[in-house]
């Protein structure tokens, strides 16, 4: 007979009480969404490379008694935390003499500091490992100052190409044998595409279906693609603004067969500005008079070519493992020691099965397993525990497309208190939205992490003690003539090195860039605020040029793993270490050419990242020759590519702020006030112009870049038509989320002049969306600024109607973050990032803009924008007039097609 007691049934009151408690718990979780983000708080093997803070080392094993304790140089007092400055940067006490050859400089990096809201420290010293205070994470031992960092290059010939990089302290590391990376991989099932439901259980928000399809002007469209409705099984509705552009600047009659506007609609524009078609020719003439800042090195060392070719010829087992010896690509010399940058180039065969990806683990100087003690009764080793150093990332199969996350603005501007953005349970205000991204990565892995600019904020460089005197100068003339001393040059390098090491090894961001392969492009804050958009005299001053040059050097080094003197700067395709690299023209203010890149992002998707900073000047973003090179490479994409994503640091479709730009211009009303000394807090620290003027001048839609922008869009339209290629933009910079778009302008009466009816977005080669996703860390604009931008977003833009192109912002933010409706439908003023992936069932490319629900809590809500695959017939650009008749190949080296002999109607 069983002695088990019968189970007592719960009373109704008890069940009701438990139900009430469950509801209360769910409500509490809903009100504090950050509690659901658990991935970031789990132990991660990246932490093993750094270990615990040095002042805790003696706690890792049993403390000796006071009588047994021996005095050592590494006592607890000797590893006490130094007091950080307000900006989180401790200034070394050592100062170099006026001049010492860099090879003879003593050098050091700081050992402990506070920044990004959490304690950051390098890996353990060699002495701490030898004395048994902490287990070695690497054998031979390496003191990691930054990394591991993981970069994606491209996929070519069935192989994934990328790299891992670490920075090590030479004085505390052992380099015999050289650092070695071991990579191992195995097949894994690809998780199916799904749109994640929002927290309240409803599907992620998509734009309202009431907006209706675009009505395109199909007067220049062949009958084969002039359809009133799409074919069966094709998508019928896509994210669109629904805004009618029925108020053109002047009445426009039906266009002629060549698609150009009639004379009466264009003549009044001629006196105001040059057309987009003549921008390139006029800029080429101007550039002849302003020579670029020539680099001291242009080419690729012959020994580098021989070494690369030798490596290609070496045979190696490819089954599931590869060993890669580190290559020292740069040695930094600091005030007390030196540090080496080690790069490990990876080449991994990709699974062609679209349902089978790869799971890759890597480790550097991976320790051997501890020996097992077989003596019975003996206690296990009481020494410090050795933890795993394996880090995992994922590779998409070649028969599928990559899933990526895009972000920008990974830092706070001066004067912002990060603690305002730190929710309960987080270590700092930098982490919450990154924690959400890591949570999404744990649920369905990302294959790439797209940094769209401002991955690091370098503006605190101006607080370095060597630059204090320069920053206190009152007049522009004094700053322009200020000399670049050896002490300042040393301080600039010291700042960039230490600042990068600190930020890139810290918090959730460091975890992300060690396990999601990153592809990065810079913006101004990666160098210094506004670089490239200041007046010519300031930009060409010796000190300011040096800041930009060193900022660009360290961007290439830390974010791209590139050193030009090692990897070369030859413009010919395939001549660079990284196969995705596109080397452009030399910059006007820095001794580097531009470094754009073109990456394989799937069987039908590629990513083009355009360097819009190296060649930038007040009236130029990219030189015509660089445009020519980029367009030529894009035209060589495989025929089965359907979608080209173009990453631009600054939005190309955005509300106009012409009035604010005029008021803040150097001869505007507000600028005169700030120059006189009033409202000094609104002036920037370099030339006393309005603080926001450099941001406005940066925009593609600014008056100084408008013609170049329009010309650029027309060239992309020609490529889209020729190659049957859908083109979309991804941008950041503006600290809010929004979606702009271009499409074929249907004319005043919403009908084509042939009377053929509507053309849906799948059949419109001009249909291009601009996903604007910013910032993942920085603060959004103040509410009045958001309301102003939302109002401006609803305005009609008619500047490209003469090219049959309409531009509208999309009201995709119909639902509130915590309510059913939003007052601002065009912009989302909260921290955010974007997930991008292709829906294999429809061919649509899906952009899921993830917006933080509550400040500091991290958890996000999704707003989905779908972009259809192209469904028009490819045809040469000369069969369709996409450029203005004034455009002529004699004026510009980029030839889109035959130019009509028709007289210009401008």
N, C-alpha and C positions, 0 to 999 in steps of 0.2 A: 504494500500500500504506500503510495507516495506521500511524503511529508510536505510537499509543496502546498503553500497556502493559495487559495483561489484569489485571482486578481480582482481587486475592488474596482468597480466601475466608477468613473468620475461623475460627480453630481452635475446637474445642469448649471448650478451657480459657479462651480469650479471651471467648467468648460467655458462659460461666459467670461469669467475672469481671465482665463488664459488667452482667450480670443482678444479681449480688450488690451491685455499686455502686449500681445503680438502686434496689434495695430499701432500701439504707442511706440513700440520698437521700430516698426517700419516707418512711422512718421518721423521719428528721430533721425533715422538713417537718411530719409528723403530731405530733411532739413539740413543735414550736415553731410552732403554728398561726398566730401573728401574721405569719409570713413570707408567707402567702398573701393577706394584705390589702394590695393594691397601689393601690387607687383613691385612698386618702388621700394617698399619697406622690407622686402625679403632680402636675406643675405645674398650678396653677389660676389662672384669670384674676382671681379675687378678690385674689390677691397683688399684681396690677399696681396696684391702687388705693393700696396702701401702699408698694410698692417695698421695696428692701432696707433694713437698718438705716442710719441716717444716718452712722455712723462708717465705712461702707464706700463712701460715694458717690464718693470720689476714685479708687477702684479700678475704676470703671466705664469709665474711659477712660485713655489713656496718661498717666502721672504726669509733670508738668513737672519739669525739673531744678531743683536747689536754687537756682541763680542766677536762674532764670525765675520761681520761685515768689513770689507776692505775698501779703503778709499780709492776711488778711480776717477779718472777725468770725466767719465760719463755718469756721474752721480745725478740724483734727481734734481739738484740745484742747477747743474750744468745744462739740463734740457728743459728748463722752465720756459713757458711761453713768453715771447717778447710782447710788449705792449704795441698793438697796431695803431696806425694813424687813422684818422676819420675816414679816409678813402680806402682803408683796408690794405695799404701798401707800406710796408716797413722799409725805410731807406737805409741801406747799408752804411755803416760808419766810415768805411774806407772810401777815399777819394783818389782817383788816379792823378799822377802829376800832369802838368800841361800836355806832355806828349810822351807816350811810350809805344813802341811798335806793338800791334795787337797780339802778335805771337808771344810777346814777353809779358803780357799782362797777367797778374795774379787773377784768380777769378772765383766767384762763389754764387750760389743761389741761396735764397733764404731757406731756413729749415722749417719754419712754422709761421703761420700767419692766419689771419681771419679775413675772409672776403666771401661774397656771395651768401652771407648769412650763416655759414657753417665753418667749422674748423677744417682747414686743408693743410696737409703736410706731405712731404715726399716719402718715399719708401725708407725702410730701415737702413742704418749705416752698416758698413762692413764690420765695424767693431762690435755693434750690438749683436750681430749674428754670430761672430766668433765667440763672444762671451756667453752665448746661450740665452740672451735676454729675449730673443724672438727667433722663430724658425725662418729659415731662408725660403723665400718664395721662388727664387731662381737659383739654379746651380749651373755654372758658377754664379756668384751673387752679383746682382745689378741693383743699384739704388735708382729706382724709377722717380724721375722728376715730373714726367707727364706721359700719359698713355697707359695701356695701349690705345692707339687711335686707329680706326678702320676706315679705309676709303675704297669706294667702287670706281672702277674705270669704265669698262664696257665688256660686252661679250663678242667674241670674234672667233670664227672657225670652230664653234662648239665649245669654247673655253671661256670661263669667267675670269676676268682680269681685275685685279685690285691690289691693295697693299695694306700693310700694318706698319705703324711707326711708333717708336718709343724715344724718350729723351732720358739719358742717364748721366748721373754725376760721375765724372771720370775718377775723382779721388776716392770714391767709395764703391767702385765697381771693379770686377775682374773680367778682363777681356781675352783670356786664354783658356779655352778656345773662344772664338768670336761668338757673340750672341746668336742663337739659333732658334728659329721658330719651327714648331711642328704643327702641321694642320692635318686633321683627319675628318673624313666625311662619310655620310651614309644617306641612303635614300629615305625620303619621308613622303607621306601622302599630302598633297596640296589640299588645303581646306577650301570648300566651295565658296563662291562669291555669295555674300549676303549683305544686305543693308541693315546695319545695327538699329534695333528699335531704340527710341528715346527712353529716358528713365521711367516715364510714366506709363510705358507700355505701348504708346502709339508709335507708328512708324516715323522714321526720320522725316523731317519737314521737307517737302518739295514745293516749288513755286506753284501758285494756284493754277488750276486747269482753266480758270475763267479767262486767263490772259489771252488765249487764242494763239494760233500760229502766226509766224511772220508772213507778210504778203510782199513778195519780192518783185522787183522790176525785171521782168523776163523778156524785155524787148530785144536783148542781145543774147538770149538763151536759145539753143537749138530745140526743135520740137521734141527730141528724144527725152529731154529732161524738163520740159514745160508741162507740168501736170497739176491739176487742181487738187489731187490727193495722192498720197504715196501708194506704192504697190502693196498688196496683201502682206501681212506679217511684218511690216516695217513699222517702226515707232511713229506715232502720229503727233505727239505733243512733247515739247522740250522746254526747258527753262527759258523763258523769255519775259521781257519786261511788259509786254502788252501796251507800251507807250506808243501813241500814234505820232508820227512825225509829219503832221499834216499842216504845219505852219512854216513853210520854207521862207528863206530870207526874201525871195521874190518869186512871183508866179513863174512856174516852169511848165512849158508845154512838153508834149511828148518828144522824146529824144529821137534822133535819127537812127538809122540801122547800125551805125558804128558805135552806138551807145554813148556818144559824147553829148553834153548839154548844148542847147542852142545858144546863139551868140548873145541874146538879150539877157540870159540868166547868168552870164559870166563876166561880161565886160566891166561891170562895176567893181569887180574884185581886183582888177589888174592894178589899179592905182594904189591899193592898200598894201599889198605884199606880193612877193614872188610866189609863184605856184610851187606845189610840192615837186613837180617835175623838174624845175630848174634849180632845186636846192643843191643837188649833187655837183652840178657844173660850177655854180658860184662858189661852193665850199672848196672845190679842188683848186680854184684860182687863188683863194685866200691862203690855203695851206702852203702854197709855194713860197709865200713870203714869211712864213712862221715855221722854221725848221723844228723838228722834234728834238727831245732830249735824248741824244744818241747813247745807247748802252756801250759799255766798254767791251762787252762780249756779244758776238752775234754768230751763232753756229753751233756745231756739236763736236766735241773733242774726238779726234780719230780713235784714241784709245778706248773711248766709251763705245764706239761702234763695234770695234773688235771684240770687246768684252761681251757685248750684247749678242753678237753673232755666235760667239763661242758657247754662250749659255743655251742658245737655241739648238745647237748641234748636240749638246749633251743629252744622253738618254737617261730616263728615270722611270721608276715604277709609278704607275698612275692609279693603281687599284683603289685604295682608300686612304692613302697617306702621302704626305710630302714634307721633307725637311728643307728649310730655306735659311741660308746664312745671311745675317744682317749686313747691309751695306752702309758704311758711315758716309752720310751725304753732307754733313755740316758740323762744325765744332764751334760752339759759342764760348767766348772767353769773357768771364765776368770779373767782378772785383775780388774774388777769393779763390775761385777754382774754374774748371772748364767743364762743359757738358757736350755730349755727342748725340747727334740725331741718327738713329739707326732705322733704316727702311728695309722691310721684308716684302719683296714682290711676290704676289700669289698668282698662280694660273691653275684653275681647277676645272676639270671636264664637267660639262653641264648635262643633266639628264634631258634627252629630247622628248621623253614622255610628258605630255602636258599635265598629267595627273600626279607626277612624281617629281618633287623638288629635291633639294639637297640640304641636309643639316650639317654644318661645318663647325668643328671645334678647333680652337688654336690656343697655344700657350708658348711662352718665350722662356728659353732655358728651363724647360720643365724638369723639376726635381725627380730623381728616381724614387721608387716606392721604398718606404722605410722597411728594413729587414724585419722579418717575423721572428720573435723570440720563442724557441721551441722548448726551453727549460721549464719543466712542470713546476708550478708553484711560484715561479718568479713573477714579480709585479711588472707590468708593462712600463715602458720608458716614461719617466716623469718630466721629460723635457718639454719645451713648447710644442704645441700641436701644429702639424703641417697641414695646411688647407689646400684645396684644389685651386689651380690657377687657370683652368680651362674656361674659355669664353666662347659662346656659341653665336653663330649668325646663320642666316638662311639664304639660299639661292633659288630663284625661280627657274623652272624648266624652260628650255628654249622654245618649246611649243606653246608656251603660255605667255602672260604678261606680268610685269612686276607690280607689286603693291607698294606704294611709297607714302611717306609722310613729308609734307612741306611746311617749313616754318621760316620765320625771320625775326629780327630784333630781339636777340637773346641777351638782354641786359637792361639796366635802368639808366635813364638820363640823369644828369647832374641835378641834385636837389630833390630827388624822389626817395622817400623812405621805403626800403624794401619790406620792412615789417608790416606795412599796411596791407601787403599782398600775401602775407603768411597766414594761412588758415590753421585751424587746430590740428596738431599732430605733425605738421611739416617743420622742417629745420630752417627754412628760409622762404622768402617771397619769390625766389627764383624757381622753386621746385614744383608748385602745384600742377600747372598745366603740363609740365614734362612728366609728372607722375601719371596723368591721364594718358599721355602718349605711350608710356611704357606699359600701361594696362592694356591698351589696344594691341600693342605688339605681342604681349603674352597670349592674348586671346587668338589673334591671327597675325602671324609674323609679317613685319615689313621687310621688303627686300632692299630698300634704299631710303636714305634720309636726306632730303633736299634742303640745303641751307641757302635761303634766298637773299642773304645780305645781312650785315650787322650781326654776325655770329658772335662778335665780341665788341664791346664798347671801349674804344681807346681814348675817349675824351679826357680822362683823368691824367693823361700824359702832361697836360699843362700844369699840374700840381707838383711836378718833379722840382726839387730845390734848384737845380741848374737852370730851370726855365722861369723861375719867379721874376727875375729882373726883366726878361723879355715880355712877360705877360703884363707887367706894370707900366710899360711904355704907353704914352698917351696918344701919340699921333701915328698915322699910317706910315708917314715917311720914316719915322724912327724904326718901326717894325720891319719895313721893307729893307732898310739898310743894316739891320742888325747882323753881326757876323756869326757864322757857325763855328764855334770853338770846339776843340777836341773834347772838353769836358761835357758839352751839350751832346755831341755826337755819341759819346760813350753812354750818357744817361738815356738817350732815346733807345738805343739797343737794349740797355738794361731793363728799361720799362717794358718794352714789347715782349722780351723773353720771359720775364717774371710774370707779367700779366697773363700771357697765354698759358704758361704752365699752371697758374693758379686757377683760371677759369675752366680750362679743358680737363682738369683732373677732379672737378668738384661736383658733388651732388648728382641729381638725376641726369643732368646733361652729360656728365662724364660716362655714366652707364650707357646712355643711348648711343654715343658715338664710339663706344667700344664693341657694341653688339649689333648695330644697324649700319651697314656700309654707307658712308656719307659722300655726297657730291655737293660741293660748295661753290658759291660765287659771292664776291664781295660787294659791299656798298660803302658809303662814305665813313660810317663809324668804325669800320674795320681799319681805316687809316686814321682819320681825324674828321670831326664833324664838318661836312660841307666841302671836303677836298675836291677840287675840280670845278667848283661853281663860284669861286670868289673872283674878284677882278684880276686882270692879267698881271699887274704889278706885284700884288701879293703872292699870286701863285708862282711867279718866277723868282721870288726872293730866295736867297740861298738856304735860309733856315727852313722855310715852309716847304720847299722842294725836298729837302732831306727828310723831313717828317713823312711826307708821302712816299718817298722812295723806300725808307726802311719799313714803313707800315705795309707796303705792297710786298716787300721781300718776305716779311714774316707771315703775311697772308699765304703766299705761295708755299712757304715752308710748313707751317702748322696745319693749314686747311687743305692743301693740295699735295703735300709731300714732294714738292718740286723745288729744285735749286737750278737756276738757269745754267750756271757754269758746269753743272754735272749732266743735266738732261738736254741742254741745247735749246736754241730758239729758231731753228730753221723752219720756214713756213711750209715746206713740202709735206703733204700728208704722209704719216707713217714714220717720220723722222724723229719723233719724240718718244721718250720712255713710256709715257702714258698714251695709249693709242687713241684716246678720245680727244686729245688736245688740239686746239686750233690756234696757231700763233698768228697774231695780227700785226698791225703797224706799231711803231714805237710811240710811247706816250709823250706828250708835249712837256710834262713837268717831272717825269720820273724816268730813270734809265732802264725801263723795261718795256717790251711790247705787251700788247693785251693778250690775255690767255682765256679764250672762250673754249667751249668743249661740246662735243656731240656724243651722247651716250645711248647705247641700246637699252631700251626699257621694256622690251617684250617682242613677241613675234610680229606685232602690228603697231608698236609704239616706240618712238624715239624721243629723247630729251635734248634740246639745244639750250645751253646756258651761255648767255651773251655777256661778255665783260664790258660793262657800260661805265667803268670808272677809270681804267688805265689811260685811255685816249681822251677822256672827257675834258672839255674846256667850256667856258661860259656859253659859247654858241655852237658847240659840237659835242655829240655823244660818241659816235664812231666815225672813223675816216671812211671815205668811199671805197678805198682799196680793201679795207677789212670787210665791209659789207660784201664786196665782190667775192672775196674768198669764202665767206660763210655761205653765200647763196650757191656758189659752185659746188661746195661739198654737200649741201642739203639736196641739191638736184640729183646727186648720185646715190641717194638712199634706195634700198631695194624696192622693187615694184609692189611687194605685198605690204608695205608700210601704209597704214591708214591714218595714223594720228601723230602729229608732231607737236610736242609741248615745248613752248618757247619760254624760258625763264628770264624775266627782266626784273632787276632789283626794284624798279619804280614802276607803278602802273602805267600802262599805255592808254587805257580808257578810264577816265576819272573825271569827277566834276571840276569845272573850270573855276579858278579863283583869280581871274584877271584883275578885278578891282583891288583886291588885297595886294596883288603883285605890284600894281602901279603905285599904290600908296606907300609901299615899303621900299620901292626902288631907290637907288642912291640919290636921285634928285626928287623923290617924292616927299610928301608932307611929313609922314612919320619919320622918315630917314633924317630929314633936316633937324627934327626935334631931338632925336637921339645923338646926332653928331654935335649938337650944341651942349650936350651934357645932361639934359633932362631925360627922365625915364631910362637911366643908364642900365637898369636891370633888364630892359628889353633889347639891349644891344649885344651883338656877339662879341667875343673876346679877341677877335683878330683885327677887324677893321671898323668896328663901331657901327656897322650897318645893322638893320633890324635882325633880330635873332632868327626869325622865320624866313628871311629873304633867301638864304642859301637853300632851304628846303623847297621853297616855291620855284626857284631857278633850276633845281634838279629835275623837276617834273617834265615828262615828255610833252605835256599839254601846256607848258610855259611858253610865253611868246617867243623866247629865244630858241626853242626847240620844235615849235609847232610844224614848220615846213619839213624838217627832217623826219618827224614822226609820220606825217601824212605820206611822204615819199616811201618810208619803210613799210607802211601798211600796204601800199599799192604793190610793192615788189612781192610781199608775202602772198597777196591775192593772186598774182601771176603764177607763183610757184604752186599754190593750192590748185589752181585750175589746170596747170600743165600735168601735175603728178597725181591728180585725184587724191589730195591730201588734206585732211582736216587739221587746222592749225588752231591751237589754244594757247593762251598766255597764263603764266602764274607769276604773281608779283607780291611784294611786301611793302615795307618802308613806312606806311601811313598810320600804323597803330590802330587799325580797325579792319573789319572784314566787309567786303563789298564784292559785287560782280558787275563788270562792265561788258559790253558786247558791241561788235560790228556786224552789220548785215546789209544785204542789198536794199537800197532805198526804193520803195514802191512808188514814189512820186506822190504828188499832192492828192490824187484821186484814188490812191491805193490800188491802182491797176497798172498792168504793163501796157505800153502803147500798142502792143499787138493784141491786147484783149484776151490773153490766154489764161487769166486767173492767177491764183496764188501759187507760190513755190514754197514748199516747206523747208525748214532748216536743213534736212538731209540733202537737199538738192541745191543748196546755196553755198557756193565756194567762198563767198565773202563772210559767211557766218563764222565768227570767231569770238569766243568768250575770254574775258580776262578775270581770272580768279585772284582776288586780292586778299591775302591772308597775313595779318600782322596785328599785334606782336604776340609772341609766345611768352614773353616775360614783361616787357615794358608796359607802362601805364597807357590806357586809351586817352584820346583827347578829352577835354572837359565837355560836359553835356551841352553847353551852348554851341561849341564848335561842331559837335556831332549833329545837332539840329540844323545848323547852317549847311553842313555838307549834305544832309538828307534832303534839304530843300533844293540845293543846287543840282542834286542828282536827278531831279525830275525835270530839269530844263532840257529843251531840245538843242541838239548840236547839229548845225547845218554846214559846217566847214567842209565836209566831204560829199555833200549832195551832188556836186558837179562831177564827181567820180562814181555816181550811183551807189554811194556807201552811206549808210545811216549809222549813227552811234547812239546807244541808249544804255542807261544803267538799269539793272534788273531788281525789282522789289522782292527778293527771295526771302527776306526775313519777316514773313507774315505772322508767324507764331512767336510769342514772347519766350524768353528763357525760362520764366517761371509762371507765365500767364498765358491765356489763350491768344491774345492779340498784342501786337507791338505798335507803338506810335511811330517809330522810325523803321520803315520797311526797306530802305535802300542800304543802310549801313548798320553794322552791329558793333557797338562801342564796348567791346570786352576782349580779353585776351583769347587768342585762338590759334589754331593750326589747321591744316587741310590734309585729308587722306585722298589719294588718287588711285584708281584701279579701273580696269576694263570689265564690263559686264559681258561675259562670254555668250549669254543667251540672246542678247540683242546687238552686241557690237558697240553699244554706247560706252563712252568713257564717263565715269562717274566721279565727280568731285564732291567730297563730303566735308564741308566746312564745320569744324568742331569748335564751338564757342563756349567759353567758361560760363557756367550758370550763375555762380556766386563768386565774388571776388575772394581769392585766397583758398577756395575749396577745391579747385582743380577740375572737378568733374564737368564734362562738356555735353552740349546738345548739338545734334547734327542738322545741318541745312544742306540739302542735296541739290546739285546742279548736274543734269545729264547733257552730254554733248553727243550728237548722233554721228555715226560713221559717214564718210562721204558716199554719195550715191549719184554723182554726176559722171558724165563721160569725160575722161581726160582729153585735153586738146591743147595745141600749142598756143602760147600767149599771143602770137601775132594774128590769131583768128578772132581775138577779142580785145577791144581797146580798153586796157586797164590803166594805161598811163596817159598823161595829157599829151596832146600833139606836140607841145614844145619839147617834150623829152626826146633826146637824140643821142645816139651812141657816140657821136662825135664829141659831145660835151662830157661824157661820163663813160668810164670803162665797162660798166655793168650794162650788158645788152639784154633786154627782156624779149625783144622781138622786132619785127619790121615796124618802122615808124611811118605812119600815114603821111602822105604829102599834103593832106588837107591843111589849110591855113589855120593857125591857132585862133581859137575863139575866146581866149583870155583877154 
